[in-house]
Amino acid sequence: MCPYPLHPYVGPADILAAVRRDSRGRPFEPSAVREGEVYTFVVTVEGVLRLAPRRSEHVACAGGAPVLGAGEITLVRAGGHWVAEEITNQSTGYCPDAEMSWPAVAAALEAAAVVHSGGFTSAFTFRWCDGCGALNVVREQYYVCAMCDLDLPRRPVAQPHPCTISDSPAANPPPSSTR
């Protein structure tokens, strides 16, 4: 059992349906990284940092599987090391809670020998509106739906759950609905 919460895919079903499970992002490989380029990333259930081009869907980078973390990352070289210059939890497909996902992201970065600042350089808070169903990015602690002006719930978009050894795409398929 891994010590981090697992984030299921909560994005559009049509995007998930288009994912080829054998086509995932690549595990971090220093020789394949372009300095200063922004990448889509996920942290797999096994704790592996996977990268894909920025325009890639996070769920495609993960091969359709639940993740421990997801977002965007910019890597630069400094002092002979790769450094996460910018790193976010920006993923509207997984909507990872910043506080809950950071420990797994930090562990994956450290396992890949990537230096980091100790937290996301930009952290996003995602909430579904119970009234109109819109996905919102909460800004400046303003929990109000941008579409219908209703108050947004304080609970995370998807309640991450503890992952177990059986957490695989086959054992726990992502939801078929958008919520």
C-alpha positions as CSV (number, residue, x, y, z in Angstrom):
1,M,0.0,0.0,0.0
2,C,1.4,3.4,-0.9
3,P,1.2,6.2,1.7
4,Y,-0.4,8.8,-0.6
5,P,-4.0,9.5,-1.7
6,L,-5.0,8.4,-5.1
7,H,-6.8,10.8,-7.5
8,P,-9.3,9.3,-9.9
9,Y,-9.9,10.9,-13.3
10,V,-12.9,13.2,-13.1
11,G,-12.8,14.9,-16.5
12,P,-14.9,14.4,-19.6
13,A,-15.7,10.8,-20.5
14,D,-15.0,11.4,-24.2
15,I,-11.4,12.3,-23.4
16,L,-11.0,9.2,-21.3
17,A,-12.5,7.1,-24.1
18,A,-9.9,8.4,-26.5
19,V,-7.0,7.3,-24.3
20,R,-4.9,4.4,-25.5
21,R,-3.8,2.6,-22.4
22,D,-0.5,1.6,-24.0
23,S,0.3,5.2,-24.9
24,R,1.5,7.0,-21.7
25,G,3.9,9.8,-20.9
26,R,7.5,8.8,-20.6
27,P,9.2,8.3,-17.2
28,F,11.5,11.2,-16.4
29,E,14.7,10.8,-18.3
30,P,17.2,13.7,-18.0
31,S,18.6,13.2,-21.5
32,A,15.1,13.6,-23.1
33,V,14.1,16.8,-21.3
34,R,14.3,20.2,-23.1
35,E,15.4,22.9,-20.6
36,G,12.7,25.5,-20.0
37,E,10.0,23.6,-21.8
38,V,6.6,23.2,-20.0
39,Y,5.5,19.6,-19.7
40,T,2.3,17.9,-18.6
41,F,3.2,15.5,-15.7
42,V,1.6,12.8,-13.6
43,V,2.9,10.7,-10.7
44,T,1.8,7.1,-11.2
45,V,0.5,4.8,-8.4
46,E,4.1,3.4,-8.4
47,G,5.5,6.9,-7.7
48,V,7.0,7.4,-11.2
49,L,7.2,10.9,-12.6
50,R,5.9,10.7,-16.2
51,L,6.2,13.6,-18.6
52,A,4.4,14.4,-21.9
53,P,4.2,17.5,-24.1
54,R,2.2,20.3,-22.6
55,R,-0.7,20.0,-24.9
56,S,-1.2,16.4,-23.8
57,E,-4.2,15.4,-21.6
58,H,-3.1,14.3,-18.1
59,V,-5.2,11.2,-18.4
60,A,-3.3,10.2,-21.6
61,C,0.0,10.8,-19.8
62,A,-1.3,8.4,-17.1
63,G,-2.6,5.8,-19.6
64,G,-6.1,6.3,-18.2
65,A,-5.1,5.3,-14.7
66,P,-5.7,7.1,-11.4
67,V,-2.7,9.1,-10.2
68,L,-1.0,10.4,-7.1
69,G,-0.5,13.8,-8.6
70,A,-0.8,15.7,-11.9
71,G,0.0,19.2,-13.2
72,E,2.5,21.1,-15.3
73,I,6.2,21.4,-14.8
74,T,9.1,23.5,-16.2
75,L,12.6,22.0,-15.7
76,V,15.9,23.9,-15.9
77,R,19.5,23.0,-15.2
78,A,21.2,24.7,-12.3
79,G,24.5,23.6,-10.6
80,G,24.5,20.4,-12.6
81,H,21.0,19.3,-11.4
82,W,17.6,19.4,-12.9
83,V,15.4,21.9,-11.0
84,A,11.6,22.2,-11.1
85,E,11.6,25.9,-11.8
86,E,7.8,26.0,-12.0
87,I,5.4,23.2,-10.9
88,T,1.6,23.3,-10.5
89,N,-1.3,21.0,-9.8
90,Q,-3.1,22.4,-12.8
91,S,-5.1,19.4,-14.2
92,T,-8.8,19.7,-14.8
93,G,-8.9,16.0,-15.6
94,Y,-7.8,14.9,-12.2
95,C,-8.3,18.1,-10.1
96,P,-5.7,17.0,-7.6
97,D,-5.9,18.7,-4.2
98,A,-2.6,20.7,-3.8
99,E,-2.1,19.8,-0.2
100,M,-2.9,16.2,-0.5
101,S,-1.0,15.6,-3.7
102,W,2.2,17.5,-3.0
103,P,3.9,14.8,-0.8
104,A,3.6,12.2,-3.6
105,V,4.8,14.8,-6.2
106,A,7.8,15.7,-4.0
107,A,8.7,12.1,-3.5
108,A,8.6,11.4,-7.2
109,L,10.8,14.5,-7.9
110,E,13.3,13.4,-5.3
111,A,13.3,9.8,-6.7
112,A,14.1,11.4,-10.1
113,A,16.8,13.6,-8.6
114,V,14.9,16.8,-9.5
115,V,15.4,19.7,-7.1
116,H,12.2,21.4,-6.0
117,S,11.2,24.3,-3.8
118,G,9.1,22.3,-1.3
119,G,5.7,23.1,-2.7
120,F,3.8,23.9,-5.9
121,T,5.0,27.3,-7.3
122,S,1.3,27.8,-8.2
123,A,-1.4,25.8,-6.5
124,F,-5.0,25.5,-7.9
125,T,-8.2,24.7,-6.0
126,F,-10.9,23.0,-8.1
127,R,-14.6,22.8,-7.2
128,W,-17.8,21.5,-8.9
129,C,-20.8,23.7,-8.6
130,D,-23.7,21.8,-7.0
131,G,-26.2,24.0,-8.8
132,C,-25.1,24.1,-12.4
133,G,-22.4,21.4,-12.5
134,A,-19.6,23.7,-13.8
135,L,-16.0,23.0,-12.8
136,N,-14.5,26.1,-11.2
137,V,-11.0,27.2,-10.3
138,V,-11.2,29.0,-7.0
139,R,-9.3,32.2,-7.0
140,E,-8.3,34.2,-3.9
141,Q,-10.4,31.9,-1.6
142,Y,-13.6,33.2,-3.4
143,Y,-15.8,30.0,-3.4
144,V,-18.5,31.3,-5.8
145,C,-19.4,29.6,-9.1
146,A,-18.2,31.7,-12.1
147,M,-21.2,30.5,-14.1
148,C,-24.2,30.8,-11.8
149,D,-22.9,32.7,-8.7
150,L,-23.9,30.0,-6.2
151,D,-21.6,29.2,-3.3
152,L,-19.1,26.4,-4.1
153,P,-18.6,23.5,-1.7
154,R,-15.5,23.4,0.4
155,R,-14.9,19.7,-0.3
156,P,-12.4,18.7,-3.0
157,V,-13.7,17.8,-6.5
158,A,-12.9,14.1,-6.0
159,Q,-12.2,12.7,-2.6
160,P,-8.9,11.0,-3.0
161,H,-8.7,7.6,-1.4
162,P,-5.8,5.6,0.0
163,C,-4.3,3.5,-2.8
164,T,-3.7,-0.2,-2.5
165,I,-1.8,-2.7,-4.5
166,S,-5.0,-3.4,-6.4
167,D,-5.2,0.2,-7.6
168,S,-4.8,-0.3,-11.3
169,P,-6.8,0.8,-14.3
170,A,-8.3,-2.7,-14.6
171,A,-9.1,-3.0,-10.9
172,N,-10.5,0.5,-10.5
173,P,-11.6,2.0,-13.8
174,P,-12.1,5.8,-13.8
175,P,-15.6,7.1,-13.6
176,S,-17.6,7.1,-16.8
177,S,-19.4,10.4,-16.0
178,T,-17.9,13.8,-15.7
179,R,-18.6,14.0,-12.0
